[in-house]
Amino acid sequence: MADEIKRLSLDGELTIYRAADLKVTVLDALRQARVLELDLSGVTELDTAGLQVLMLAKQAAAADQRELRLLQHSPAVVEIFEMLDLGAFFGDAVLIHA
């Protein structure tokens, strides 16, 4: 049986060089919980490949009637989300780095 809430911290570069491994890690964690919280505070770089992993996870969660929550957006994440206007896609009410 899946846990209710699981938290996974992502750090370093979420880039093409790590996308395949991140995809496996994130999707495995998503299967283990009804709600997966991704802590993005340690993300230093986000490119389109890393962004695709996050978008895939959001879509996979919805398809499996699970929830993906993105937390503690790092400045690198906020920059890309704001540039591409992705707050609504991810359902983030506030994308502000304190």
C-alpha positions in Angstrom: 0.0 0.0 0.0 1.2 3.5 -0.9 2.2 6.0 1.8 -0.1 9.0 2.1 2.6 11.6 1.6 6.2 11.2 0.5 8.7 14.0 0.2 11.7 13.9 -2.2 14.3 16.6 -2.3 15.9 17.3 -5.7 19.2 19.2 -5.8 21.9 20.2 -8.2 21.2 20.5 -11.9 17.9 19.3 -13.3 19.3 19.2 -16.8 19.6 16.9 -19.8 22.6 15.2 -18.2 20.4 13.9 -15.3 17.0 13.8 -16.9 16.8 10.1 -17.5 17.8 9.2 -13.9 15.5 11.9 -12.4 12.6 10.6 -14.4 13.0 7.1 -12.9 13.5 8.5 -9.4 10.5 10.9 -9.5 8.1 8.4 -11.1 9.1 5.6 -8.7 8.5 8.0 -5.8 5.2 9.0 -7.2 4.1 5.4 -7.3 4.8 5.0 -3.6 2.5 7.7 -2.3 -0.8 9.3 -2.9 0.9 12.7 -2.6 4.5 13.3 -3.7 6.1 16.5 -2.5 9.1 17.6 -4.5 11.4 20.0 -2.6 13.1 22.1 -5.2 15.1 24.3 -2.8 18.4 22.7 -3.8 18.0 23.0 -7.6 20.8 25.1 -9.1 19.9 24.8 -12.8 16.8 23.8 -14.7 16.7 23.2 -18.5 14.0 22.0 -20.8 14.9 18.3 -20.2 14.5 18.8 -16.4 11.3 20.7 -16.9 9.9 17.9 -19.1 10.6 15.5 -16.2 8.6 17.7 -13.8 5.8 18.1 -16.4 5.7 14.4 -17.0 5.4 13.7 -13.3 2.5 16.2 -13.0 0.7 14.5 -15.8 1.4 11.0 -14.5 0.1 12.0 -11.0 -3.1 13.3 -12.5 -3.6 10.2 -14.6 -3.1 8.0 -11.5 -5.3 10.2 -9.4 -2.3 11.1 -7.3 -1.0 14.6 -6.4 2.3 16.2 -7.1 3.2 19.2 -5.1 6.3 21.4 -5.8 7.7 23.1 -2.8 10.5 25.5 -1.9 11.2 26.6 -5.5 14.8 27.7 -5.8 15.7 30.9 -7.7 16.6 28.8 -10.7 13.2 27.1 -10.8 11.3 30.4 -10.2 13.2 32.0 -13.1 12.2 29.3 -15.6 8.6 29.0 -14.3 8.1 32.7 -14.6 9.8 33.0 -18.0 7.5 30.2 -19.4 4.5 31.2 -17.3 4.1 27.7 -15.9 2.6 28.4 -12.5 -0.9 27.5 -13.6 0.3 24.3 -15.2 1.8 23.1 -12.0 -1.0 24.6 -9.9 1.4 26.7 -7.9 -0.6 29.5 -6.3 2.6 31.5 -5.4 6.0 31.3 -7.1 7.9 33.7 -4.9 11.4 33.0 -3.6 11.7 34.8 -0.2 
